[in-house]
Amino acid sequence: MTQKLRSAAFQRVLTLAALIAPPLGVIASVELAGIDIVLAFITPDYNEASETISQMQAPDAAYAAISRLSLLAYAVLVIPFTIRLTALSELRRPWVWLMAFGLWVHVATAYATAGFQSESRTVAFAHFTVNDLHDAMGHIMYTAGVTGMVGFIMAQGGPLAGRLPAFSTAAAAVMIAVGLAFVLRIAQQYTGIEERIGYAAYLLWVGVVSVYLERVRRREARAGGEESAVTAETGMLGEDVPDGHRYSTAMQVTEPDDSEQ
């Protein structure tokens, strides 16, 4: 009985995630990018071309609290997106596990990055300052995002196949390129631009995949309604679907087979 209740509760979580993941994924991307753009323009003595996003979260930054809260809000809003994406069983394993690992580490380190104050010289433990931890979490957050995208690309199949792998590959390539430029200190006078290009690629990816997830949800809803109608006609749950209709594993109704007409 307890196992059934847990299973039912888990299924309700997945159903809720499928419903709210698309809009919240788009909102998360727009919210984080939008607030960064606004704060970059209104923060006094801040150079968005050469200074990083983290420098807007320094103790003496005018809008540090808003910048950190924006990152926390993003981490909360993107959770349903992460649940939904990792729950699509049609994605090919073991790459799906790499995707799930990357996406969840990305979410977790987003919390940590916002929690540790940038530019703070307070010693957290040993010889590591709070700023050291902030920088480390930020690097892991970025790398985990790339890892999740690579896993998603390699795991492609089922309801999310189509043009999405090509777009995802391009976005991941941009993130890797600007990430390497950042680490190797190439064109340091444009560090802020490099970082923003990388995160823009990731946020755009989250937004585009969220739109695709909504399309999948609608197809599932239509297929589920069709399946319910067939079940009502036969009077038996699980009875074979009448000739001329077939259901894919992604809950999508295919066209009738002409050979069966």
Steps between C-alpha positions, in 0.01 A plus 500: 500500500780739595681418177186575298455834677861592429462400138181705467664801664801471271272480197318814613836679525585396145158608374532838669854543365379422147236773536709781650848424364453672159380841626734502800796402282437798274439731797822384669705579191341839439515596868871427545606656169272801537606593850868460409457738204318760710745484793800516266372833369394659830781382731736794562861465382432160347642401162290220353761432230797427727338413834327174583147444624642400839646846545146636510451281809796642694431642849549857380294459181189718497260222403679191631193372686281523190758320287531216751121471544465483122734202490311331785169559320645344185613193696147454638317562173716258301435200730177385323684528166774274633252248640303485176803465277652219705164320523461442126566127492541494121840668532779252448699377798775522627525851353182599678681449830776736390236754404320464833826528693601817317161669530455428870855605587433819304194570715675416828804714428276790394375507860856476631630772266230738618555402862873571510568874479723602210811702588459414869837447668351323800678169559251213467733214593872424478639765264189525282304822508129539428595655166706189414194285561282734295739481204533122529122451509460735204749302291332171595158645419615598151679168436203301628272687260723403207514140628121483520469632146751247364313219675173629354649507149632144529178372659277639226210288388127459551284812529784752493661385177507730199682829466573527871828299497654733239400810695625345825833414339545857382414640844739259673778589254457870578513431875813289468675756277435801724564292810846412374563863408403601853721239669796566270461877556464574131390858434474584869367844421184322383466251787153624586381459142648150477324390817169647389518336157553164667210538741279647227554182296395287797196711588390504136532120498284472813238724341492314168487156665218628724297585188562150366393350834168682472450351154572155640252558784226597255569197282484277806171658605348447156628144481374430852154627406497285188610197700226563758241513222622168358493344848144621554392336173660165578402506868829341600813677623798370312308333217662521160447823312273455196665440166621811323630681811827459677646680799866585527697476825491880514119488525459640151228373267640402164313515172294193406693238313379491139578131482243436767219696333 
